[in-house]
Amino acid sequence: MEPLTVAMAAIARPTFDVPLAQSVADEAAARLERSGLCVVGTRTSLIMDADGAAQMQDALRSLECDLLILLQASFADSSMAAALAEMAAARRIPVLLWAAPEARTGGRLRLNSLCGVNLAGHALTLRRIPYDYVLAPPDDPAALTKIITLARAGRALRTLNGAVIGLVGEHPTGFDTCAYDADDLQALFGVRVERIALNEVLQESAAAPAAERERFVARVAAAANLHALDATAVRGTAGVYVALRRRVEAGGLSGVAVRCWPEFFTELGCAACGAMSVLSDERCPASCEADVNGTVTSLLLQALSGEPAFIADLVSIEASGDSGVLWHCGLAPVSMADPEAEVLGAIHSNRKLPLLFEFPLKPGRVTLARLHRRPVETSGAGASDVARKSYSYALVIGGGEMLRAEKSFSGTSGVIRFDRPATEVFDAIMRIGLEHHVSLTYGDHREALRHAARAAGVPVVELT
């Protein structure tokens, strides 16, 4: 993975201590580079007027960076910071305001950096530009850790910006949890949804060449009982993989959301789940039931963790053991299997057709997330007007420890101990009316998720 890249603009005014401001900028850039970040932009050249800000704006138009750092090397009015932040916001680059603390010497205020970021913060707020800030010297370890986390969040948002999600068919009737709004996703993250006719994918799956089907079968042969499953249905799932993979490559898709039932069962005599599991392992997150927002959430988690993500249902809460079960019919990436357990090929629990995968999830820290669509009531101009419903979004974030346990149900499942009592987590889910799919990936990425949400202007709801 390429190193995280930050653009740094050191802002100052000649009426303050320019040599001291320059030394702060030099030290900040050096510390960032020593921490493993690639620093681009003006770096240590102080920006002290509109011309300097304009040059940095020109650079930002073409720079591929994960974070814009506006280092207030000394006091300055907000005009330069606002101009640079507006350019960053237009390119969906998160903004960090950095102020350097100043020693109380009893003499001249040499930098007045803190007041400078105060002005800048107000200006960005008026312009509805999200930002974060640090007040710390360049060598502060906590500040550097925060900057790296912010850059990780920016990299994840850069992954979403311009991403295309392939939507195969429509979500099933009554599954309002899988509804989406293409305009909202474009406005929030720069994600585009490409609609793909279900019947076309069914036809392409049925027509998949035998040689490509056999390559898929050989690839999943690690499933111990593959030979015992209906061979025609297994090769049907192989055809689904071939069709979806071709669509991904031809359309430059970053993920897919597929109407997985009933048509794949009724028209092709097989399950789509095994094909979607393999796609997710290939870093192309695939969500069933045409859950576009679920795929977007998984793509965000994958960008942060560098590992696969997938959607699951919460299907069990056990108060006595303080645990829950996250399950799906057989969609999980096989790389998430407990290495001490056997990976099996499976039939769908309801439709009785292969190919799915069956295993318990491996133990370890996990992060949960969901892009949550929720109604907002707005009233009309007159008292007699009927309230109109619109929608807003929140990023629901949680975490816990996946425990080593026997599989709870057929399919793929994991027993999780949340960071809050399991009954409280379920209560929170029901109180907010959370969608039935949550995305999960391994590792603790909650802080980066919070920063990503803030940079995208999306509020956070803490599940645990």
N, C-alpha and C positions, 0 to 999 in steps of 0.2 A: 504494500500500500504506500502511495506517495506521501511524503511528510506533510503534516498540516501547515497551511500557509496563512500568514497574517499580514495584512497591509498596515503599516504604521505611519501615522501622520503626527508629527510633533508640532504643536501649535504654541506660538509665543507672540509677545509684543516687544518691540525695541525699548519701550519705556521701563521694562523690568530688567533684571540681571541676565543679560543674554548669555554670557559665558557659563553661568550656573545652569541656565535652562539647557544649554547645549550639552553640558556634562550629564545632566539627567537623561536626555534623549540618547546620548551615546551609550550610557550604562544600560538603559532599558533595552535597546536593540541587542546589545551584547548578551544580556541575560536571557532574552528570548531565544536567541540562536543557540546558546549553550544548553537550553532546555529541550532542544531538538526541533524547534519551529523554524520554518523558512520565513524570513522577514523580507517583505518587498515594499515598494512604494518609495516615499521620500526618506524612509528610515530615520537617519539622524539629521537630515537637512531641515532646519527649522522653517516652518511656514509662518510668515509674519505679516502677510498682506493678501489682498484679493487675488493678485496675480499668482502667488504661490499656491493658494487654494485652487485656482483654476487649473494649474498644472497637475495637481494631485487628482482633481476630478477627471482630467483627460486620462490619467493613468488608470483610474478605477474603472473606466469604461471597458478596458480590455484585460485587466488583471484577473486571473482566476485565483481567488482567495477565499478563505473560510471565515475570516473575521476582519473587521476594520477597527483598529485601535486608534482612538483620538487621544493622544497623550497631551495633556494640558501642561506643557513644559513650563509655562508661566501664565499669568492671567491674560485673557484676551476676551473681547466681546464675543457673542455667540455666532456672528455671521459666518466665519470660516468653518466652524464646527457644523453648523446647520447645512451649509452648502455641501460639505463632504458627506454628511449623514444622508442627505436627500439622494445623492448619487448612489450610495451604498444601498439604501432602501429600494431604489428602482431596480437594483440587481439582486435583491433579496439577500444581501450580505449583512449579517448581524453587526451591531455597533457596540463598542465598549468605550466608555469614558474613563480615562485614567488620570487621577490626581496624585501628585507627590506631596507627602506631608512636609511641613516646614518647621524647623527648630524655632522655639520661642527665645530669641536672643535678647529681647529688649530693644533691638535696633530696627533697622529698616526691614519691611516686608519685601523680601527679595524676589519671590515668585508669585505668591498669591494664587497658587494652582487650584486649591480647593474651591475658591470663589468662582474661578473660571469654569470648572465642570458644573457648578451649580447653575450658572447662566446657560451653559450648553444643555443641561438636562431639561431646563424649563423650555428652551427653544424647541427641542426635539419633541417634548410632550405636546406643545401647541401644534406641531406638525403631525402628530400621531405616529411618530417614528419610535418603535420600541428600542430600548437600549439597556445595557447593564453598566455597572461601574465598579471600579476599585479605588480605594484610597490607601496607597501603600508605596513604599520606596521600591525601586527596581529590583532589589535583591530579596524581596519578601517571598518566601516559599509558598505561602498560602495564595498570594496574588498570582504567582506563576501557575499554580495548580488550577486556579479558577480560569485563567486565560486559556490554558490547554483544554479544559472542559468546554469552555465557550467555543473554541475553535472546532472541537469535535462535533458540537451541536450544529455549528455552521456548515461543516462538511456534510452532515446528514441532511440538512435543509437544501444544500446544493445538489445532493443526490435526488431529492424530490423535485426540485425545480427543473422542469422540462421532462420529467418522467412521464411515460405513457402506460396506462393500465388498460389491458385488454379485457373488455367485459363480454363474456360469451353468454348470450341469452339474458333473461330477466330473472330477478329473484322470485322465489315461489310466493304464491298468494298467502297472505297472513304473516309473512316474514318482513314486517316493517323495519326490523332491526338491520336489514340489509339494504335499505333505501339509501340513496346518495343524491347529491346535487353536483353536477359537473361544473357549473359556474362557480360554486362555492370552493370546490377543490382547486380550481384554477386560481381563484383570487387568494386563497390562503397559502397555497404551497407551490403554485405553478404546475400542478399535476394535471395532465389531460387524460380523459377517458375515451378510448376508442371502442365503439360498439361493434361487435362481431356477431353475425347471425348464427344462432345455434345450429340450424339445419346445415349450414355450410361446414361447420366443424364436424358434425356427425358424418356428413358425406366424405370429408377428407380423412376422417378416422377409418371409415370403412374401406377406403381406397389406399390406405397406407401400404407401401411395398412390404412383401414378406421378409426381405433381408433386413430392413430397418426394424421390423417387429422382433426378429430373432436377436438383433443386437440388444434391444431393450431387455428381452427375457434373459439373455446371458448376463446382463448387468445386474439384474435383481436376483440372480441365482443364489445369493447368500441366504435368502429366505429358505429355511431348512426344509420346508414341506412343499416347495413350489411344484414339484413333480406330481403331488397328490391332488392338485387343484385342476378344475376343468381347463384343459389346454386351450380350447377355443376361446373361452372367456378371458383367460390370461393374455392371449394374443390380441384380443379385443382391446384390453387396457393398453397394451403396447401400441396399438394403432392410435389410441387417444393421445398418448405421449407424443408420437411422431407428428400428429396434426397440430397439437399445441406448440411443440417445439418449433415447428416450421413457422407458425404464426408469430411466435416470439422473435425469431430471427428476422423474418421479413418486415415486421412492423417496428423493430427496435423496442419491443415491450420490456418494461422493467418488472412487471408482475401481471398476474391474471386473476380474474374473478369469474368463476364458472358456475352456471346453473347445472349442478352435478346430478340432479334427479328431477323427474323420473326418466327423462329421455335417454340418457346413456344406458340405463337398464332396459328400457322397453324397446328402444330402437337398435341398440348394438349388442345387448345381452351381456354387458359387463359393467364394472364400476370405473368411474373416472379417478377415484381417490388415489390409487397407486401411481398413476401418471403424475398427479399433482404433487404427491410426496417427493417424487424424484425431481420435479421442477424446483420445488422449494430448496432441496439440497443443492441444486445448481445455482442458488442465489437468485432465483426468480420466484418470489413468494406467490403462492397460489391459494386462493380462498374458495371454499365451496359456497353453494347457495347464492352465488353471484354477489358476494359481499365486497363491494368496492372499497368502502372505508376500512374494512378489515385488512385488505391487501395494502392499502396506503399505510396503515399502522405497522404492519409487518415489515414493509419496506423501510420505514423510519427506524424500527428496532434493528433490522439487519444492517443498516448503514452505520449505526452506533456500535454494534457488537462485532461486526465483521463475520458473524456467524448466521446460520439460517434462523428464521423465525416462522411461526405458523399460528393459525387461529385454533382456539379450543373452546369447548363449552365447559362451564362450571356445572357439574352434574351431581355433586354430593358434598354435604357438609356434615361433619361428625363432631358434635360438641364435646363428647367425652374424650376423644383423642386430639381435639383441637386441630383438625385438618380438613382439607377439601380435596376434591378430585377434579382435575382438568382432563377432559376426555375429548376425543373425536373418533369417528368410525374407523379411521386408518389412514389419516391424512398427514401425520407428522413425518418430518424428514427422518430417515433411518439413522442419520448421524446423531440424533438425539436419543437413540436407544441406550438403555443401561447395558454396558459392556459385559456385565455378568449374567444377562438374560438372553434368551434365544429370540431371534427375529423370525417371525413366521409370516408366511403369506396367509391371507384370510379372506373370508367372504363377508359381504355386507350383512350386518346383523338383522336388517329388516328385509333387504331384497335378495339375500342368499346367493349373491354372485360375487366372484373375484374381479379385480385384484385389489386388495388392500393389504396393509401391513399391521402386524399385531406385536406389540412389545410394551413394557413399562418404560417410562422416561428415565433417563439417567439422573442420579442425584447431583445436586449442586445449586448454587444461587441462581435465581431467575428473576427477570424483570417482566412485569405485565404492563400492557398499555392498551388503550382503545381511544380512537378518535370518536368522540361521543357527540351525536347530533341531538339537540334538545330544543323543545319549543320555547318561544319567548312571546309573551302576550304584549301586544301594543294596542292602545285604544285609538279610536278615530278622533276627528276634530270636535265632534259634537257628543253630548252626553248620551244621545239616543243611538249612536253608532254601535254596531256590533263589533266586539273585539276581533281583531284580525290576528291570525297566527303567522308568525315567521319563525325562523330557526337560527340558532347560534350553535357554536361548537365549543367543546372543552376537550382537553387531553386528560383522560383518566389514567393515573399512574399507580402501580402497586409493585410489591415485591414479596419474596419469600424464599423458602428453602424447599427445593424438591427433594423428597425423601426417597431412600432406597426402599422399595416395597414391591410386593407381588402386584401383578396387574389387577386393577380393581374391576375392570369389565373387559369384554372383548374389544378389539381395536387398539388404539394407542391411548394410554392414560398415565397420569402421574399424580402421586399423592403429595400435596403441597402443604407446608406449614407457613401460613402468612405471617407477616410482621405484626399483625393485630390478631386477636382471637377470631377464629373462623366465623363464628356466629355474627360478630360485629362487621366483618367484611361482607357477609351476605346481606346483612341489614342495610349497609351502605349501598350495595348494588340495587337492592329493591327500592330504597328511598329515592335514588336518583333516576331509576328506570333505565339502568344501563343495558346496552345491547347484549344479546346472549353470546356473542363471540368476543373473546379477548385474545390479543396477540401476546406471544411470549417468546423470549430468547434467553440464553444463558448469560450470566454475569449481572452485575449491578450497574445499571445505566440510568438510574432515576434522576440524578443531578443533571446529567446531560440532556435528558428529556425535558426537565423543567426549563432549562435554558433555551432549548429548541422551541418550546411552546411560547415562552416569553418573546423570543425574537420573531415568531410568526404572529404574535398578537392574539394568541389563544390562551384562555385561562386554564389553570391546572386544577384538577380534582384529585385529591390524594385518597386512594383506596385503602392503603395500609400505612 
